[in-house]
Amino acid sequence: DASFSATSTHRPSTERTSRKCTRGGRSCSRRQDPEGLMLKITGQVTVNRSPTDLWRLLMDPGVLKRCIPKCEELEVIGPQRYRVALKVGFGRVRGHFKGEAELKDVVEFETYRLEVHAKGTAGFVQGSTRVRLAALNGGEQTELAYESDAHLGGMLASVGARFFQGAARSFSEQFFDEIAKL
């Protein structure tokens, strides 16, 4: 079971508008400024695996490459550091992004923070995601909660802002659907 709720604040130039929508336990908020688009995405999903099993999957670069939508490269370049390449597209914005990701603040089988810095043909992405695992039903299932803060720039931020909520929801659902199949 996955849940998603979204809150949006869009600020082009000096004009302000805001919208709210809720779908389950995920949320997304956004703010656009001259330097790009600031995003906050939160959610939770219940996975039919123990926290230990789910942790091992989340730490396996091969598994992540298969499960992350449109991931073209996920290569280990150091302890808890990866080179990444993604193909992204939503709305009219399409592009390839290359950069690095690093795991930080790791507490085995419980939590970690993933920092990503990538540039591409449609702009840049810088972000941090906190992931927390909690055992459910005597350890037979796991609740995975995540909270992301991202800064998007370039065409990705200007053209992609209105499409981001749906894309973030779709990306999350695809990732967790793939994890569930393993």
Secondary structure, 3 states (H helix, E strand, C coil): CEECCEEEEECCCCCCEEEEECECCEEEEEEEECCEEEEEEEEEEEECCCHHHHHHHHCCHHHHHHHCCCEEEEEEEECCEEEEEEEEEECCEEEEEEEEEEEEEEECCCEEEEEEEEEECCEEEEEEEEEEEEEEHHHCEEEEEEEEEEEEECHHHHHHHHHHHHHHHHHHHHHHHHHHHC
